Structure formats: structure tokens, C-alpha cells
Amino acid sequence: MRQFTLPDLGEGLEEAEIVTWYVNEGDHVVTDQPLVSVETDKAVVEIPAPSSGRIARLFGAKGDIVKVGAPLVEFAEDAGQDTGTIVGELDTGEQRPAPATASPPSGRGAQVFPAVRALARKLDVALDLVEATGPGGTITRADVERAAKRMSHSGPAEPLRGLRRAMAQRMAAAHAEIVPATVTDEADIDDWRQGEDVTIRLARAIAAACKAEPALNAWYHSGTGERRLIERIDLGIAVDTGGGLIVPVLRNVAERSVSDLRAGLDRLRADAIARAIPPEELRGATITLSNFGMIGGRFANLIIVPPQTAIVGAGRISERVVALRGQVAVRRTLPLSLTFDHRVVTGGEAARFLVVLKSDVERIS
């Protein structure tokens, strides 16, 4: 028997969730035939067969989390040796053990008497969520009953999966690593033409600001303490979907025409919403735009995803009373937020970036 393991899917991903098996045990497959689709960091990836042969065993069911390098499929001895085109290889050596599952929590280390533990099982209360108030940190019957009453007003516990699980992991990493600071301003867009493309205007303004202050179009790797300034501007565009947030990348925004940018953005949005976006279209952003104002809100303290050093936010466009050439006027304004990693970006660099960004947004095209 020979095993095919979950291949390295790129960008440091360590695991994926099984979405759909396309084959069954005993089936004969050919090279590049789809075996399984898995959900990785914000994308569903289809994994083809690395060779022709008969499937002896499938590892995992729909919804299972599989580690990179853990077995996916076991082929019978007569499986062909054609390695096909997939990134990955057949493991012809020793069988790799399946990843160990974590042991169930036990009251966060608190002492729990058998009768109290039995009560928790009866009431379906996880002991690691119970606050211990007994002597010496002991969990009492009253603690369990109190937790059960509190949980009766909530829905059933459900594990985060797919996009939401990936979001939780990325946000935790960002919170642990990034030192964020935010500056804000408002752009006067009352002189814009009717039907102006807000997102494309913002993309081009970000490109202009990046050229003025390259420190915000950069990657910083804290492990090595190295910063890389990046000449090309590859803009991550946050897209809100029913399953969670996806951030496809609009490439080389400074060198493309308005029509080309709009066509590229429309394609990325459609693919993201359909969950059919290729993984490579989600990688390599040098700076990100969140146009959250399309939904609501004015200003925001945004989250930077490492190794990027900045993210721009656009709030809800609204009419506001402003001073214009010494007179009171009602003008359409666009709130702008810039969150930057203060470990590698100075306040001066961020402020100058925002000045250029605002100026370009206000420019009459």
C-alpha cells in the first residue's frame, strides 16, 4: 500500500478542512482526476489524483481537519507511478501517523469531584467554561448549575470552520504580532462626477500614496527583523461574503487603466463570492483596502495581516457641514482610516501617506 498525503498548499498553511470527496474506496482513478476538495485559508482547493490506480482507503470525512503531510488516500499496490501535475508526492516510505487529537479539557486544571463531573455531563456543560468558586479552586455543583443556566440562553456550541476558522487564526496572529496605530481624515468628494467608481478611485489613490511613502507598501518579517520595500503595488480588496471575509489581490494597480482595474475587480469579486477563486489570487498583497462604508460606519481601527505594514479603510459617504472658502457649506465627504504597523512605519510616514491619499481622492478627474 502507498499513501498520498495532503500536499503543501502554500503560504505557510498547516491544515485544511475536507469539503467533498469525489471518489470512494475501491474506485479506480486516473492521473489528475479530482479526488477531494478542501477548504484552506479563504479558498476551496480541488486536489487531483497524483497517479492512476485503485483507492484502498480514504482518510477523513467531510468536515474533518487534515494536517499538511497527513494521509489523504491510500492506493493499492497496483497503483501507477505517474506523478501527474499535482504539487505533492506519493509517500512510499513508512506510513505517517494521523495527527493526534487533543484530549478533552478538564476544568482548566481545577479540581472536580466525580459527582460534579457527572452533573456537568448530564447538563452538557463543558468544564473548561465553568468558573470555579469552591475552596482551593474547586468546581462546585452550584458552579456547574450556574453555567448551565447561562448557556440555556445561547445556541448550541459549534466549532468555527472554513472562512471563520481561518479568520480567527489570522486575527489572533495579527493581534499577537502587530503594533497598530491609526490616523484618520475626511476627503471632500462633492466635485466628483456622477457615478464615480469609488473603489477604483481609492485603489489609484492608494497607489499614488504608496509611491510617495514606500514604507507602507512593504512586508515586515518580525522573526528575522527584516523589512522589504516593494515597488509593485498589489492591493488586497476585502470582500464580504455570506461565509466570511475574503481578500483577493488586485495586481499591479499603479500600472493599469481604470477599465482594466474594474474588469479585474469584478472578476475577483465574482470568484470570491462563488468560492471559486484560485489560491494564488489570495496571496502576496502588499497593502489592503477595506471599503467597509458600503455597509456602514465612518472610521475604523483596522486589522493588519502580517507581513503587510498598512491597511486603508473607507467609511460611509455622507453629506456634512464644512467650512469652504470661509463659508458654511454642505458637502459630500468620504471618511478615510489608515492603520499602520508602528514597529516599522513612523507616524510621519503614515501622516504623509494619508495627505497624499486624501489629495488624490479629492482630485477632479
N, C-alpha and C positions, 0 to 999 in steps of 0.2 A: 504494500500500500504506500502511496505517496500523497503528501499533503500540499495543498495550495493555501498560503496564509494571506491575511489581509495586507495588501501592499502599502508602502509609504505613499500617502495621498498628498504629501507636500505641506509646506508652510508650518512644519512642526506639529502637525496633528498627531495625536496619540491614540485616537479611538474613533469609532463610527458606530452609528445605530443602524441595525438591519431594518430596511423598509419593506422590501418584497423579494422573495425567492422566485426565480423564473424556471427553476428545474426541481426535480425530485430525485430522491435516492433511487438508483437503478437506471436512470436516464443515460443515454449516450449523447455526448455533446461534441461539437466541433470547435476548432480554434476560433476565438473571437465571438462565440455565441454568448449572449448575455446570461450571466449566472445569477446575479443578485444586484439590487440597488441598495445603497447605504447612504445615510444622511450624515454629512460631515459638518464642518463649520460653515453653516449657512448655504449649503448646496446639497442636492441629491445627486450622487455619482453612481453610474452604472458600471459594474465590474464584469468584464467578459472572461470567458474561459481562456486560460493560458495555453491549453493544448487540447487535442481531441482525446476522448476516452469515455469510460463508463464511471459514473459517480457512485461511489460506495457509501459515502456518508456526508451529510450536511451538518455543520456545526452552528448552532444558534437558531433561534426563531425570530419572527417579526417582533421588533421592539427591544431585542437584546443588544447590549453594548459590547462591541468586539474591539479588543486592543490591536493596534498595528503589530503584525508579527504573529498573532494568534491564528489558529487554523480556521479556515472557512469551509474548505471542501477537501474530502479525501477521495482520491482516484484509485480505481482498481489497478492491479499490476500491469494490465494490458494497455494502460493509457499511453497515448502517443507522446513523443518528446518534443514536438513543435512548440516553441515557447511563445509563438504569436507576437502580439504587439503590446501587451499589457505591461505597465510598469510594475515589476514584482517578479517573483520566480517561484518555481516549484521547489519545495523543501524536500530533498531526497535523503536527508540525514535523519537524525533521531526525531521522533515526534515531539513537538513543542507542547508543553502542558498548557491547558486552558488557564486564563487568568483567574487567580484566586478571588473569591467573593469575600467581601468584608463581613466580619462577624457582626451579629446584631448588637445595637447599643445596649448598654446596661446601666441606665440611670446616671449617666455622666460620672460614673465612679462612686456614686452614693451607695450607702448600704440599703438593701431592700430585703425585707423578710419574706419568706416563701408565701405567706398568706396575702401580703400586699402585692407581690408579683402576680399571684393568681387573680387577684381582683383587677389588676391592670389588664391582664389578658382578657378577662370577661368583659370589661368595659371598652376594650380595643383602644387602650391608651399607651402610647409609646413612652417608656420610662425616661428616655433621654430628653423629653419635652416637659417633664414634671419638675417643678421647683420643690426642693427638699426643705422642709421646715422642722423636721424632728431633731432630737438630740444628736449631736455629732454628725449632722448632715444626713440623717436617716429619712427616707421617703416613707411617709405615713399613709394610712388609709384615707385620711382627710385630704392629703395632697393629691392622691390619685382621683378621688371623687371631685375635687375642685377642678382638676384638669379636664375630667370628663365633661363636667358641666360647661366649661368654657368651650370645649371642642364641639359640643352639641349645637352650637350656633354657627358652626362653619361647615363647609363642604368636606367631602372625603379627601384624605391626603392623596396627592397624585405626584409622581416623580416628574421633574422637568425633563422634557425630551426635545430632540430636534433643535429648532432655532432658539427656543427659550433656554435650553440647557447650554447651548453654545454661548448665548448672550451672558448667562450667569457666570460662566467660566472666564470670558473675556473681561467682563466688568470687574470681577474680583482681581484679575491680574492687573488691570489698569489702576484700580484703587490702591493696590499694594505697591505699585511702582511709580506712577506718575506724581509729580508735584504740580498741580494745576493752579493757574491764576486766570482770571477773566477780565477783559475790558470790553466796554460797550459803547455804542454811539447810534445815532439815527441818521439815515440818509433821506434827503428831500427828493422825492421822485415825482413830484407833481407835474414836471415838464416832460415826463416820458410820453412817448406816442401811445395811442390807444392800442391795446392788445400786446404790449411789450412782453417778451418771453422772460419772465423773472429769473428762472433757474439758469438759463443761458447767460443772461446779463451778469448774474452772480458768479458763474464759472469764469467768465472772461475777466471780471474784476479781481477775482482771486488770483488769476494768472498774472495780472499786472502787479498786484501786491507782492506776490512771490518773487517776481523779478526785482522789485525794489528792496525787499528784505528776504534774501535766500534762506536765512536761518529758520524760517517757518515752513519751508519746503525741504524737509530733511528727515533723516532717520537717526535715532539715538539708541545705541545698544548699551544698556547700563552694565551688563556683565563685563564688557571689555572697556567701558568708558570711552567709546569712540562715537563720534558724530560724522555723518556723511551728508554733505550738501548735495542736492540732486538738481541737475539742470532741467530735466524734463518734468513737467507738471502732470502727474496722473492723479486725477481728482476722484476720491471716493464720494459717491452720492447716496445718502441714506434713503432707503425706500421702505415705507411702512407696508407690510403685508398682513394678511389675516393670521399667519402663523408666527409673526415676529419681524424683527428688523433685519433687512439685507442691505449690504453696502457694496454694490457693483462699482467698478472703476471705469471712469471716462478718461481715456488715454490722451496724452499729449494735447491738452486743451488749449495751450497757447498758440499752437500752430495750425489749428483747424478753423474752418469757416463756421459761421453761425448755423447754416443749414446742415452742415455735416455733424456738428455737435448735437443739434436737435434730433437728427435721424439716429445717431448713435445712442443718445439718451433714451429715446422711445424704444429702441430695441432692447436695451438693458433693462428698462422697467418692465417690459412685457415678459422677458425671460425670467426676471426675478419673481414676478407675481405668479407665473406659471410653474415656478420651482424647476425650471429647465436651464438655468444659467450655468455655463461651464465653470468649473472651479477656478480656472486661470483668470476669469473675468472678475474674481473677487479678491485677487491678490495684488500686492505691490502698490497700493495707494500711497502717495507722498503727502497728501493733506486731504481733509474731508470737509464736505458741506452737508449741513443738516438744515433743510428748508422746513423747519417744524411749524412755521407760521401758516402754512397751508392748512393746518389743523387748528392751531390756536396758540396763544402765548406771545409775549413780546420779547423778553430777554431770557437767556438760559446760561447756567453753568454746565457746559457740555463735557462729555467724557472723551478723552483722547485714547485711542487704541495704539499701544506700542507696536512698532518703533517710531510711529509718527510723532511730531512735536506740536501739532496745532490742529484745531478744528474750528470752522466758521459756522455760525448759526444765523439764520434769517427768521425774524419773527413775523407776526401778522401785520400786513399793511393796513394802515388806518389813517383817517383824517385827524390832524392835530392842530391846535392853535400854536403858531410860531411867530417869531419876530422876523420880518422880511423887509430889509432896507428901511429900518426904522418904523415900520408899520406892523400892526397886528394882522395876520393872515391865517387862513385855514388851508393847510397843505397836506397832501398825501405823503406819509413817511414810512420808511422801511427800517425797523429796528435791526441792528447788527450786533452780534456777540462774537467775541474771539476768545477762545480758551487755548492757552499755550502751556507747554511744559517748562516751568520756571527753572528747572535744572540746567537747561541748555539754551533757553531763549530769554533775553533780558527784557525788562519792562519797556525800555526804549525801543527795542526792535519790534515788540508787539504793538506799541502805540503808533509807530511809523507805518507798520503794515496796515493797521486799521485806518489811518489817514488816507493812504493810497486807495484802499478798498472802497471807502466811502466816496472819495472823489471820483473814482471810475464809475461807481454805481450812479452817481448824480449826473454824470456826463450826458449831454443831449446827443443822441446818436443820429 
